[in-house]
């Protein structure tokens, strides 16, 4: 595997890989570098026969605090000067400048996770907010510690949910609960609260 700047990776003797979001000083906040590394890690793991399953967790006390809003410029790494028509985007989605300049960075990660043929397990060890929560939706299983807090805070920020979450979340918890969490939730909720409300 590659040497990562924002991740750590290990594989045990049984072929279980542990992929750790490794920016503990920033509560593992998601940035463009992490997005690119995560996408590549899942593409590499999909092609690596020595990897049989992947467990994703966070270093330190958080799983992922969401998008790192401290970056300068467009924090999502998008090129705001590129304004394709829908036809141009559809016809050239995987080509420059559209692939890196227009596509949702969190969505690219989520789609790489979803396409991975190996079981992917989220071990949510602490707060998972925004992309920290939505990236887990494409994983096969989500396990949360008692310290986990899950936040779909898009309504609070007045932004559209990203990372394919509007497709994945209703399929996991149902449309009514997904709408409640995405549009009305103003603060991250505990894992036990999420389990209670999704079971109702």
N, C-alpha and C positions, 0 to 999 in steps of 0.2 A: 504494500500500500504506500501511498504518497506521504510525504511529511506535510502535516497540516499546520496552519497558523491558528485556527480557531477550534479545532477538534482534536481529540485523541482517539486512537483506534487500537484495539487488541483483539486477538482471537485465541480462545482456549483450545485445549486438546480435543474437545468434542465438536469444534467448528462453530461455537457460539461467539459471535463478534460483539464486543461492547464498543459502541460509538458514543463518545462523551462530548457534549457541547462544552468547550473548554475556555470560557472567558469568565471565570468566577468573579473577577474584580468588577465586572459589568453585569453581574447576575446572568451571564450567558446571553446577553442581548444579541439579537440577530442583526447582522450587517451584510453588506454585499459580499464580502469575503466568505463569511460563513455560508451564505446562500450557494455560492459557487462550489465551495468545498463539500457541502452536504449533497448537492446534486451529483457531483463527481463520485463521492463515496458510495452512493447507492448504485450508480451506473457500474462502478468497479466491482462492488459486491455481487451484483447480479451476474457478472461474468466469471466470478471466482468460485470454482467448485469446492475449495477448502472451507468456504463460509456456508454454514447450513442454516443459520438464523442470526438476526441482528437485534440487540437490545440497545435502545437509545435512552440516554439519561443526561443529566447535567452535572457539571463539577460544582462543588460548593453547596450553597443552600438553596439554589434556584434551578429549575429545569430550564426555563428561558423566559426572560422578562419582556419579550416582545421585540419589536423593531428598535434598533439603536437610533434614537432621534438626535443624538449629539453629532452625527456626521455632518460635514459641510456639503452643500449642494443638494441634489436630489438623493435623499437617504435610501431610496429604493434602487438607486443606480440606473435610473431610466434617463433617456435622452429626450428632454422635453421639446427639442427642435424637430424631432422626427414625428410627423403627423400623417401616417398612412391612411388611405381610405380602407374601408373594410375589405374590399377586394384585394388590394395590395397586401394587407396583413395576412389574409387567408392564403394567398398564393405564394407568399415569401416568408412565412412565419419562422422557419428555422434558419433563415439567412440573415446576414448583417444588412442593415443595422437593426432589423426588427427583433431578432432573437435576444440580443443583449440590451437593446435600447428601448423596447416597447413592452415585451412580455413581463408579466407579473413574476418577480423573482421568487416569492413564496410559492406561487403556483407551479413554477418549474421544479422546485424542491418536492412539493407534494406529489406531483405527477411522477417524479423519479422514484419516490417511496412506493407509490401505488403500483408502478410497473415492475418493481423488484419481485422476482419469483420466490424469494426466501421469506419466511415469516419475519415480520418486523414488530417488535414489542416496545411500547413506550413505557419506561420506568420513570414516572413523573415524581421526582423527589422533592419538589418545592413549587413555588409559583410558576405557572405556565399561562402567559398572557398574550393576547393577540396572536401573532404567528407562532408563539410558543405553544398555544393551545391548538391552533388550526393545523399545524403540521402533523400533530398526532392523529388527526382524523383519518388520514390515509393509511395509518398503521393497522396491523391486524388485531392488536390487543393493546389496551391502555390500562396500566396498573398505576394507582396513585397512592403515595404515602399519606399518612395522617397530616403531614405538613404541607401537602399540595393545596394550592389555590388555583382555580381555573377561571380565566377571565376572557370572555368574548366582549371586549370593551369598545367595539366599533361604533355603536349607537352613541356612546358617551363622547367619542371623538368626532362624530359626524362624518365618518368615512365608510366606504363600502367594504364589507368583509372580503378578505383576500384568500389566496392559496386554495382555491376550489372549495372553500368551506361551505358555501351555500349549496353545493352538491352533496358533499359528504355528511354534514351534520344532520340534516333531516332523515337520512337513511339510517343513522345510528340511533337517534332519540325521537324521531317523529317530527312532523312539520310544526305542530303547535309548540313543542318544547324548544325546537331550534329557533323559532321566531322570538320566543320569550328570552332566550339566552342572548341572541344577537342584537335584538332591537331594544330590549328593556333593561337588560342587566347593566348596571352602572359601575359595579365593583366586582372583582374576582370573588368567586364563592368557593367554599371548602369542597374537597372531593366528596365527603359524606353528604353534603347538601346536594351536590350534582347527582349522586346516586339516588337519593330520596326523590328528587323532583322528576328525574327521568323514569322512575319506576311507577309514578302515579298515573 
